[in-house]
Amino acid sequence: MDRVVSQLDEAELLPSRSFGYRLWMLRHAWTRRLEAALQGTELTHMQFFLLRATEHVVKLGEVPTQSRLADGLHIDRMTASKVLRTLEAKGLLVRAVHPDDPRANSVALTEAGAALLRRATLLVVAEQERFFGRLGEARKAEFSTMLDELLSNDGCPFAAASKEPD
């Protein structure tokens, strides 16, 4: 590892040449745009993605649990619990003892939660098209494939488009 670093020239050490730095900057740019798009819904990006993940797990034929959602989104369980508690207080979902495992909490969208999620999803999709649309269709498809490859190698179960139900 030290040998590889010592062989890099100064230009390669600049943040503008670092994949990690640029990905970090892209993530923050996208998060800012996402938060702005969601502003009228009173949802944060984390709340939005937990609602989406809940819907996704149901479409997979499973009863969502807090642990499944946290693992699927690669967030810690305490964060998931706090955000789900907030969503429950807003009347957007309900938590109950899981029917198959009394140690787990199941999560379900309420009608109000499902309606808000539909509205928020339209806003997010429109913002996603504005943000990533500048790549053009072919490059977006290529970028999507690369993202799926990188995320699947990291064990991210909700990442790959190929895992979406029909």
Contact map, one row per residue, 1 for C-alpha under 8 A:
1111100000000000000000000000000000000000000000000000000000000000000000000000000000000000000000000000000000000000000000000000000000000000000000000000000000000000000000
1111110000000000000000000000000000000000000000000000000000000000000000000000000000000000000000000000000000000000000000000000000000000000000000000000000000000000000000
1111111000000000000000000000000000000000000000000000000000000000000000000000000000000000000000000000000000000000000000000000000000000000000000000000000000000000000000
1111111100000000000000000000000000000000000000000000000000000000000000000000000000000000000000000000000000000000000000000000000000000000000000000000000000000000000000
1111111100000000000000000000000000000000000000000000000000000000000000000000000000000000000000000000000000000000000000000000000000000000000000000000000000000000000000
0111111100000000000000000000000000000000000000000000000000000000000000000000000000000000000000000000000000000000000000000000000000000000000000000000000000000000000000
0011111110000000000000000000000000000000000000000000000000000000000000000000000000000000000000000000000000000000000000000000000000000000000000000000000000000000000000
0001111111011000000000000000000000000000000000000000000000000000000000000000000000000000000000000000000000000000000000000000000000000000000000000000000000000000000000
0000001111111000000000000000000000000000000000000000000000000000000000000000000000000000000000000000000000000000000000000000000000000000000000000000000000000000000000
0000000111111100000000000000000000000000000000000000000000000000000000000000000000000000000000000000000000000000000000000000000000000000000000000000000000000000000000
0000000011111100100000000000000000000000000000000000000000000000000000000000000000000000000000000000000000000000000000000000000000000000000000000000000000000000000000
0000000111111100110000000000000000000000000000000000000000000000000000000000000000000000000000000000000000000000000000000000000000000000000000000000000000000000000000
0000000111111110110000000000000000000000000000000000000000000000000000000000000000000000000000000000000000000000000000000000000000000000000000000000000000000000000000
0000000001111111110000000000000000000000000000000000000000000000000000000000000000000000000000000000000000000000000000000000000000000000000000000000000000000000000000
0000000000001111110011000000000000000000000000000000000000000000000000000000000000000000000000000000000000000000000000000000000000000000000000000000000000000000000000
0000000000000111110011000000000000000000000000000000000000000000000000000000000000000000000000000000000000000000000000000000000000000000000000000000000000000000000000
0000000000111111111001000000000000000000000000000000000000000000000000000000000000000000000000000000000000000000000000000000000000000000000000000000000000000000000000
0000000000011111111111000000000000000000000000000000000000000000000000000000000000000000000000000000000000000000000000000000000000000000000000000000000000000000000000
0000000000000000111111100000000000000000000000000000000000000000000000000000000000000000000000000000000000000000000000000000000000000000000000000000000000000000000000
0000000000000000011111110000000000000000000000000000000000000000000000000000000000000000000000000000000000000000000000000000000000000000000000000000000000000000000000
0000000000000011011111111000000000000000000000000000000000000000000000000000000000000000000000000000000000000000000000000000000000000000000000000000000000000000000000
0000000000000011111111111100000000000000000000000000000000000000000000000000000000000000000000000000000000000000000000000000000000000000000000000000000000000000000000
0000000000000000001111111110000000000000000000000000000000000000000000000000000000000000000000000000000000000000000000000000000000000000000000000000000000000000000000
0000000000000000000111111111000000000000000000000000000000000000000000000000000000000000000000000000000000000000000000000000000000000000000000000000000000000000000000
0000000000000000000011111111100000000000000000000000000000000000000000000000000000000000000000000000000000000000000000000000000000000000000000000000000000000000000000
0000000000000000000001111111110000000000000000000000000000000000000000000000000000000000000000000000000000000000000000000000000000000000000000000000000000000000000000
0000000000000000000000111111111000000000000000000000000000000000000000000000000000000000000000000000000000000000000000000000000000000000000000000000000000000000000000
0000000000000000000000011111111100000000000000000000000000000000000000000000000000000000000000000000000000000000000000000000000000000000000000000000000000000000000000
0000000000000000000000001111111110000000000000000000000000000000000000000000000000000000000000000000000000000000000000000000000000000000000000000000000000000000000000
0000000000000000000000000111111111000000000000000000000000000000000000000000000000000000000000000000000000000000000000000000000000100000000000000000000000000000000000
0000000000000000000000000011111111100000000010000000000000000000000000000000000000000000000000000000000000000000000000000000000000000000000000000000000000000000000000
0000000000000000000000000001111111110000000000000000000000000000000000000000000000000000000000000000000000000000000000000000000000000000000000000000000000000000000000
0000000000000000000000000000111111111000000000000000000000000000000000000000000000000000000000000000000000000000000000000000001000100000000000000000000000000000000000
0000000000000000000000000000011111111100000010000000000000000000000000000000000000000000000000000000000000000000000000000001001000000000000000000000000000000000000000
0000000000000000000000000000001111111110000110000000000000000000000000000000000000000000000000000000000000000000000000000000000000000000000000000000000000000000000000
0000000000000000000000000000000111111110000000000000000000000000000000000000000000000000000000000000000000000000000000000000000000000000000000000000000000000000000000
0000000000000000000000000000000011111111000000000000000000000000000000000000000000000000000000000000000000000000000000000011001000000000000000000000000000000000000000
0000000000000000000000000000000001111111111110000000000000000000000000000000000000000000000000000000000000000000000000010011000000000000000000000000000000000000000000
0000000000000000000000000000000000111111111100000000000000000000000000000000000000000000000000000000000000000000000000000000000000000000000000000000000000000000000000
0000000000000000000000000000000000001111111000000000000000000000000000000000000000000000000000000000000000000000000000000000000000000000000000000000000000000000000000
0000000000000000000000000000000000000111111000000000000000000000000000000000000000000000000000000000000000000000000100010000000000000000000000000000000000000000000000
0000000000000000000000000000000000000111111100000000000000000000000000000000000000000000000000000000000000000000000000000000000000000000000000000000000000000000000000
0000000000000000000000000000000000000111111111110000000000000000000000000000000000000000000000000000000000000000000000000000000000000000000000000000000000000000000000
0000000000000000000000000000000000100110011111110000000000000000000000000000000000000000000000000000000000000000000000000000000000000000000000000000000000000000000000
0000000000000000000000000000001001100100001111111000000000000000000000000000000000000000000000000000000000000000000000000000000000000000000000000000000000000000000000
0000000000000000000000000000000000000000001111111100000000000000000000000000000000100000000000000000000000000000000000000000000000000000000000000000000000000000000000
0000000000000000000000000000000000000000001111111110000000000000000000000000000000110010000000000000000000000000000000000000000000000000000000000000000000000000000000
0000000000000000000000000000000000000000001111111111000000000000000000000000000000000000000000000000000000000000000010010000000000000000000000000000000000000000000000
0000000000000000000000000000000000000000000011111111100000000000000000000000000000000000000000000000000000000000000000000000000000000000000000000000000000000000000000
0000000000000000000000000000000000000000000001111111110000000000000010001000000100010000000000000000000000000000000000000000000000000000000000000000000000000000000000
0000000000000000000000000000000000000000000000111111111000000000000000000000000000000000000000000000000000001000100010000000000000000000000000000000000000000000000000
0000000000000000000000000000000000000000000000011111111100000000000000000000000000000000000000000000000000000000000010000000000000000000000000000000000000000000000000
0000000000000000000000000000000000000000000000001111111110000000000010011000000000000000000000000000000000000000000000000000000000000000000000000000000000000100000000
0000000000000000000000000000000000000000000000000111111111000001000010000000000000000000000000000000000000111000000000000000000000000000000000000000000000000000000000
0000000000000000000000000000000000000000000000000011111111100000000000000000000000000000000000000000000000001000000000000000000000000000000000000000000000000000000000
0000000000000000000000000000000000000000000000000001111111110000000000000000000000000000000000000000000000000000000000000000000000000000000000000000000000000000000000
0000000000000000000000000000000000000000000000000000111111111111000000000000000000000000000000000000000000000000000000000000000000000000000000000000000000000000000000
0000000000000000000000000000000000000000000000000000011111111111000000000000000000000000000000000000000000000000000000000000000000000000000000000000000000000000000000
0000000000000000000000000000000000000000000000000000001111111100000000000000000000000000000000000000000000000000000000000000000000000000000000000000000000000000000010
0000000000000000000000000000000000000000000000000000000111111100000000000000000000000000000000000000000000000000000000000000000000000000000000000000000000000000000010
0000000000000000000000000000000000000000000000000000000011111110000000000000000000000000000000000000000000000000000000000000000000000000000000000000000000000000000000
0000000000000000000000000000000000000000000000000000000011111111000000000000000000000000000000000000000000000000000000000000000000000000000000000000000000000000000000
0000000000000000000000000000000000000000000000000000000011001111100000000000000000000000000000000100000001100000000000000000000000000000000000000000000000000000000000
0000000000000000000000000000000000000000000000000000010011000111110110000000000000000000000000000000000001110000000000000000000000000000000000000000000000000000000000
0000000000000000000000000000000000000000000000000000000000000011111110000000000000000000000000000100000111100000000000000000000000000000000000000000000000000000000000
0000000000000000000000000000000000000000000000000000000000000001111111000000100110010000000000000000000111100000000000000000000000000000000000000000000000000000000000
0000000000000000000000000000000000000000000000000000000000000000111111100000100000000000000000000000000100000000000000000000000000000000000000000000000000000000000000
0000000000000000000000000000000000000000000000000000000000000001111111110000000000000000000000000000000000000000000000000000000000000000000000000000000000000000000000
0000000000000000000000000000000000000000000000000100110000000001111111111000000100000000000000000000000000000000000000000000000000000000000000000000000000000000000000
0000000000000000000000000000000000000000000000000000000000000000011111111111100100000000000000000000000000000000000000000000000000000000000000000000000000000000000000
0000000000000000000000000000000000000000000000000000000000000000001111111111100000000000000000000000000000000000000000000000000000000000000000000000000000000000000000
0000000000000000000000000000000000000000000000000000100000000000000111111110000000000000000000000000000000000000000000000000000000000000000000000000000000011100000000
0000000000000000000000000000000000000000000000000100100000000000000011111110000000000000000000000000000000000000000000000000000000000000000000000000000000011100000000
0000000000000000000000000000000000000000000000000000000000000000000001111111000000000000000000000000000000000000000000000000000000000000000000000000000000010000000000
0000000000000000000000000000000000000000000000000000000000000000000001111111101100000000000000000000000000000000000000000000000000000000000000000000000000000000000000
0000000000000000000000000000000000000000000000000000000000000000000001100111111100000000000000000000000000000000000000000000000000000000000000000000000000000000000000
0000000000000000000000000000000000000000000000000000000000000000011001100011111110000000000000000000000000000000000000000000000000000000000000000000000000000000000000
0000000000000000000000000000000000000000000000000000000000000000000000000001111111000000000000000000000000000000000000000000000000000000000000000000000000000000000000
0000000000000000000000000000000000000000000000000000000000000000000000000011111111100000000000000000000000000000000000000000000000000000000000000000000000000000000000
0000000000000000000000000000000000000000000000000100000000000000010011000011111111110000000000000000000000000000000000000000000000000000000000000000000000000000000000
0000000000000000000000000000000000000000000000000000000000000000010000000000111111111000000000000000000000000000000000000000000000000000000000000000000000000000000000
0000000000000000000000000000000000000000000000000000000000000000000000000000011111111100000000000000000000000000000000000000000000000000000000000000000000000000000000
0000000000000000000000000000000000000000000001100000000000000000000000000000001111111110000000000000000000000000000000000000000000000000000000000000000000000000000000
0000000000000000000000000000000000000000000000100100000000000000010000000000000111111111000010000000000000000000000000000000000000000000000000000000000000000000000000
0000000000000000000000000000000000000000000000000000000000000000000000000000000011111111100000000000000000000000000000000000000000000000000000000000000000000000000000
0000000000000000000000000000000000000000000000000000000000000000000000000000000001111111110000000000000000000000000000000000000000000000000000000000000000000000000000
0000000000000000000000000000000000000000000000100000000000000000000000000000000000111111111110000000000000000000000000000000000000000000000000000000000000000000000000
0000000000000000000000000000000000000000000000000000000000000000000000000000000000011111111111100000000000000000000000000000000000000000000000000000000000000000000000
0000000000000000000000000000000000000000000000000000000000000000000000000000000000001111111100000000000000000000000000000000000000000000000000000000000000000000000000
0000000000000000000000000000000000000000000000000000000000000000000000000000000000000111111110000000000000000000000000000000000000000000000000000000000000000000000000
0000000000000000000000000000000000000000000000000000000000000000000000000000000000000011111111000000000000000101100000000000000000000000000000000000000000000000000000
0000000000000000000000000000000000000000000000000000000000000000000000000000000000000011111111000000000000001111110100000000000000000000000000000000000000000000000000
0000000000000000000000000000000000000000000000000000000000000000000000000000000000010011011111100000000000111100100000000000000000000000000000000000000000000000000000
0000000000000000000000000000000000000000000000000000000000000000000000000000000000000001001111110000000000111100000000000000000000000000000000000000000000000000000000
0000000000000000000000000000000000000000000000000000000000000000000000000000000000000001000011111000000011110000000000000000000000000000000000000000000000000000000000
0000000000000000000000000000000000000000000000000000000000000000000000000000000000000000000001111100000011100000000000000000000000000000000000000000000000000000000000
0000000000000000000000000000000000000000000000000000000000000000000000000000000000000000000000111110111111000000000000000000000000000000000000000000000000000000000000
0000000000000000000000000000000000000000000000000000000000000010100000000000000000000000000000011111111111000000000000000000000000000000000000000000000000000000000000
0000000000000000000000000000000000000000000000000000000000000000000000000000000000000000000000001111110001000000000000000000000000000000000000000000000000000000000000
0000000000000000000000000000000000000000000000000000000000000000000000000000000000000000000000000111110000000000000000000000000000000000000000000000000000000000000000
0000000000000000000000000000000000000000000000000000000000000000000000000000000000000000000000001111111100000000000000000000000000000000000000000000000000000000000000
0000000000000000000000000000000000000000000000000000000000000000000000000000000000000000000000001111111110000000000000000000000000000000000000000000000000000000000000
0000000000000000000000000000000000000000000000000000000000000000000000000000000000000000000000001100111110000000000000000000000000000000000000000000000000000000000000
0000000000000000000000000000000000000000000000000000000000000000111000000000000000000000000000001100111111000000000000000000000000000000000000000000000000000000000000
0000000000000000000000000000000000000000000000000000000000000000110000000000000000000000000000111100011111100000000000000000000000000000000000000000000000000000000000
0000000000000000000000000000000000000000000000000000000000000011110000000000000000000000000000111110000111110000000000000000000000000000000000000000000000000000000000
0000000000000000000000000000000000000000000000000000010000000011110000000000000000000000000011110000000011111000000000000000000000000000000000000000000000000000000000
0000000000000000000000000000000000000000000000000000010000000001000000000000000000000000000011100000000001111100000000000000000000000000000000000000000000000000000000
0000000000000000000000000000000000000000000000000010011000000000000000000000000000000000000111000000000000111111110000000000000000000000000000000000000000000000000000
0000000000000000000000000000000000000000000000000000000000000000000000000000000000000000001111000000000000011111110000000000000000000000000000000000000000000000000000
0000000000000000000000000000000000000000000000000000000000000000000000000000000000000000000100000000000000001111111000000000000000000000000000000000000000000000000000
0000000000000000000000000000000000000000000000000000000000000000000000000000000000000000001100000000000000001111111100000000000000000000000000000000000000000000000000
0000000000000000000000000000000000000000000000000010000000000000000000000000000000000000001110000000000000001111111110000000000000000000000000000000000000000000000000
0000000000000000000000000000000000000000000000000000000000000000000000000000000000000000000100000000000000001111111111000000000000000000000000000000000000000000000000
0000000000000000000000000000000000000000000000000000000000000000000000000000000000000000000000000000000000000011111111100000000000000000000000000000000000000000000000
0000000000000000000000000000000000000000100000000000000000000000000000000000000000000000000100000000000000000001111111110000000000000000000000000000000000000000000000
0000000000000000000000000000000000000000000000010011000000000000000000000000000000000000000000000000000000000000111111111000000000000000000000000000000000000000000000
0000000000000000000000000000000000000000000000000000000000000000000000000000000000000000000000000000000000000000011111111100000000000000000000000000000000000000000000
0000000000000000000000000000000000000000000000000000000000000000000000000000000000000000000000000000000000000000001111111110000000000000000000000000000000000000000000
0000000000000000000000000000000000000100100000010000000000000000000000000000000000000000000000000000000000000000000111111111000000000000000000000000000000000000000000
0000000000000000000000000000000000000000000000000000000000000000000000000000000000000000000000000000000000000000000011111111100000000000000000000000000000000000000000
0000000000000000000000000000000000000000000000000000000000000000000000000000000000000000000000000000000000000000000001111111110000000000000000000000000000000000000000
0000000000000000000000000000000000001100000000000000000000000000000000000000000000000000000000000000000000000000000000111111111000000000000000000000000000000000000000
0000000000000000000000000000000001001100000000000000000000000000000000000000000000000000000000000000000000000000000000011111111100000000000000000000000000000000000000
0000000000000000000000000000000000000000000000000000000000000000000000000000000000000000000000000000000000000000000000001111111110000000000000000000000000000000000000
0000000000000000000000000000000000000000000000000000000000000000000000000000000000000000000000000000000000000000000000000111111111000000000000000000000000000000000000
0000000000000000000000000000000011001000000000000000000000000000000000000000000000000000000000000000000000000000000000000011111111100000000000000000000000000000000000
0000000000000000000000000000000000000000000000000000000000000000000000000000000000000000000000000000000000000000000000000001111111111000000000000000000000000000000000
0000000000000000000000000000000000000000000000000000000000000000000000000000000000000000000000000000000000000000000000000000111111111000000000000000000000000000000000
0000000000000000000000000000000000000000000000000000000000000000000000000000000000000000000000000000000000000000000000000000011111111100000000000000000000000000000000
0000000000000000000000000000010010000000000000000000000000000000000000000000000000000000000000000000000000000000000000000000001111111100000000000000000000000000000000
0000000000000000000000000000000000000000000000000000000000000000000000000000000000000000000000000000000000000000000000000000000111111111000100000000000000000000000000
0000000000000000000000000000000000000000000000000000000000000000000000000000000000000000000000000000000000000000000000000000000111111111100100000000000000000000000000
0000000000000000000000000000000000000000000000000000000000000000000000000000000000000000000000000000000000000000000000000000000001111111000000000000000000000000000000
0000000000000000000000000000000000000000000000000000000000000000000000000000000000000000000000000000000000000000000000000000000000011111111100000000000000000000000000
0000000000000000000000000000000000000000000000000000000000000000000000000000000000000000000000000000000000000000000000000000000000011111111100000000000000000000000000
0000000000000000000000000000000000000000000000000000000000000000000000000000000000000000000000000000000000000000000000000000000000001011111110000000000000000000000000
0000000000000000000000000000000000000000000000000000000000000000000000000000000000000000000000000000000000000000000000000000000000000011111111000000000000000000000000
0000000000000000000000000000000000000000000000000000000000000000000000000000000000000000000000000000000000000000000000000000000000000011111111100000000000000000000000
0000000000000000000000000000000000000000000000000000000000000000000000000000000000000000000000000000000000000000000000000000000000011011111111110000000000000000000000
0000000000000000000000000000000000000000000000000000000000000000000000000000000000000000000000000000000000000000000000000000000000000000111111111000000000000000000000
0000000000000000000000000000000000000000000000000000000000000000000000000000000000000000000000000000000000000000000000000000000000000000011111111100000000000000000000
0000000000000000000000000000000000000000000000000000000000000000000000000000000000000000000000000000000000000000000000000000000000000000001111111110000000000000000000
0000000000000000000000000000000000000000000000000000000000000000000000000000000000000000000000000000000000000000000000000000000000000000000111111111000000000000000000
0000000000000000000000000000000000000000000000000000000000000000000000000000000000000000000000000000000000000000000000000000000000000000000011111111100000000000000000
0000000000000000000000000000000000000000000000000000000000000000000000000000000000000000000000000000000000000000000000000000000000000000000001111111110000000000000000
0000000000000000000000000000000000000000000000000000000000000000000000000000000000000000000000000000000000000000000000000000000000000000000000111111111000000000000000
0000000000000000000000000000000000000000000000000000000000000000000000000000000000000000000000000000000000000000000000000000000000000000000000011111111100000011100000
0000000000000000000000000000000000000000000000000000000000000000000000000000000000000000000000000000000000000000000000000000000000000000000000001111111110000001000000
0000000000000000000000000000000000000000000000000000000000000000000000000000000000000000000000000000000000000000000000000000000000000000000000000111111111000000000000
0000000000000000000000000000000000000000000000000000000000000000000000000000000000000000000000000000000000000000000000000000000000000000000000000011111111110011000000
0000000000000000000000000000000000000000000000000000000000000000000000000000000000000000000000000000000000000000000000000000000000000000000000000001111111111011000000
0000000000000000000000000000000000000000000000000000000000000000000000000000000000000000000000000000000000000000000000000000000000000000000000000000111111110000000000
0000000000000000000000000000000000000000000000000000000000000000000000000000000000000000000000000000000000000000000000000000000000000000000000000000011111110000000000
0000000000000000000000000000000000000000000000000000000000000000000000000000000000000000000000000000000000000000000000000000000000000000000000000000001111111000000000
0000000000000000000000000000000000000000000000000000000000000000000000011100000000000000000000000000000000000000000000000000000000000000000000000000001111111110000000
0000000000000000000000000000000000000000000000000000000000000000000000011000000000000000000000000000000000000000000000000000000000000000000000000000000100111111001000
0000000000000000000000000000000000000000000000000000100000000000000000011000000000000000000000000000000000000000000000000000000000000000000000000000000000011111001000
0000000000000000000000000000000000000000000000000000000000000000000000000000000000000000000000000000000000000000000000000000000000000000000000000001001100011111101000
0000000000000000000000000000000000000000000000000000000000000000000000000000000000000000000000000000000000000000000000000000000000000000000000000001101100001111111100
0000000000000000000000000000000000000000000000000000000000000000000000000000000000000000000000000000000000000000000000000000000000000000000000000001000000000011111100
0000000000000000000000000000000000000000000000000000000000000000000000000000000000000000000000000000000000000000000000000000000000000000000000000000000000000001111100
0000000000000000000000000000000000000000000000000000000000000000000000000000000000000000000000000000000000000000000000000000000000000000000000000000000000001111111110
0000000000000000000000000000000000000000000000000000000000000000000000000000000000000000000000000000000000000000000000000000000000000000000000000000000000000001111111
0000000000000000000000000000000000000000000000000000000000110000000000000000000000000000000000000000000000000000000000000000000000000000000000000000000000000000001111
0000000000000000000000000000000000000000000000000000000000000000000000000000000000000000000000000000000000000000000000000000000000000000000000000000000000000000000111
